Amino acid sequence: MRGMITVITYGTYDMLHKGHINLLKRAKALGDYLIVGVTDENYDRSRGKLNVSESTKKRMKAVEALDFVDKVIVETHKGQKAEDMVKYDVDIFAIGDDWIGAFDYLNEYTHVEYLPRTEGISSTQLRKEHFSKIKLGLVGLGRDTEAFIEEAQNVSSIKINRIYAKDFLAVKAFTKDNELIKYGHDNYEDFLDTSIQAVYIDTVLDRHYHLIKAALEADKHVLCENPIALGKEELKELLHIAKKRKLILLPAVKTAFLPAFNQMLKVLEEGDIGEIREVRATRTSLYREKNYPDTFIAQGATNILSSYPSLLVKKVLGKHKSIDFFDQEENGYDISNLIITRHKGGAVGVSRVATGAKSEGDAVISGSKGYIYIPAPWWLTKSFSIRFEDEHKTQEYKYEFAGSGLRYMIAEFASLIQRNKSTSKMLTPTDIVEINRIPLEYDEFKKLRKKES
Ligand code: C2G
């Protein structure tokens, strides 16, 4: 008597359809026990699938409900297939023939079978039929606007069709001959009074609060450059309005949504580097605006840049218990700041930002047994390594990273809207408050210093 034959297959299974089911049945027919690996959304985004409409949980449930499927697992990273072949003692790896050749390398571990696909049906087509596009309007003509438009082209559930900016002539020049963004406004109320469901705000910081508030009150979801507010009360108020109205209010801290960044956090949870003692991250930029006064510089390095290092510090160490600033000022603006925070258990966060000094933009998470190193620019995470005193034990991790990295954030924003979710796991309301707290506390620190001198 032959032993039980284990078959494994993988897929996203978004809006589970006949094509998926046929394939799964064909896979099961090859053996006795069928394991199905469902891709999680972070992994899907890392392999360029930005438009999955259902959550990992929902897709897994749909596959679990099929009575001929014996086990459902989640697929989170590229090297997992080979690991699974060994872990589950797999006899056959089956996959649709649209992948022909792509998984031949797995023949080293198991037998690879490419099975015929079902013609004429796909998740892409079903999504098109079931969902209408989310209309998004741009607020401001900031330095990220062009990149944002370009990156959003990869998120098929979003359509950008209007722009608002104070400067009428600039808006006119922008929309003239623009294939995508045909409608320009210099009146914010009129702009909000259109069929847009969401806005992306990229203006000088002190306008954020009013622009966000008006957008939320007009029932629009908001994605806004950080900090979203320059006062504690204002921040509270905005989060409160968003919550009450079940709207999304997300700061545009792109790092939080990068596949490699999230994978790094997952690896960290496995605990190989021991107890975390310190998180150190640097972000400097010598960007200069052509116009005078240069609003980039004038808004201060802490306001403009601290959200990145403080995101890493918050994600790894949680809320801070105390904070200290070592800043350098020029013409009344902070051109650099070394922000030191203390956290639970005595762990220390070191966030360094500068607009008037250039430094290595890397990050290190130090533990009692080893450390994680993220090379510059760490906030556009593409790779990281886990290192120990014994350098032979180094493990390297590398991930796909497309475009300027904004597409992952836009994809998350769009999928939250599509799934009727008002908060993101990648950047939670607590994360938002903690990140926004840094510039606010720096402001208090400066006021106190002035008073004392
Ligand atoms: N499929 C099919 N017929 C269709 C559509 C899909 O047979 N009309 C098959 C695919 O070939 C695949 C499975 O259904 O074997 C799941 O398809 P997707 O959900 O599109 O997942 P995919 O991106 O192919 O995932 O690790 C993930 C895998 O590498 C593949």
Residues whose N, C-alpha, C, O or C-beta is under 5 A from the ligand:
A	BS01	C2G	Y10 G11 T12 Y13 D14 G19 H20 L23 I95 G96 D97 D98 P116 R117 T118 I121 S122
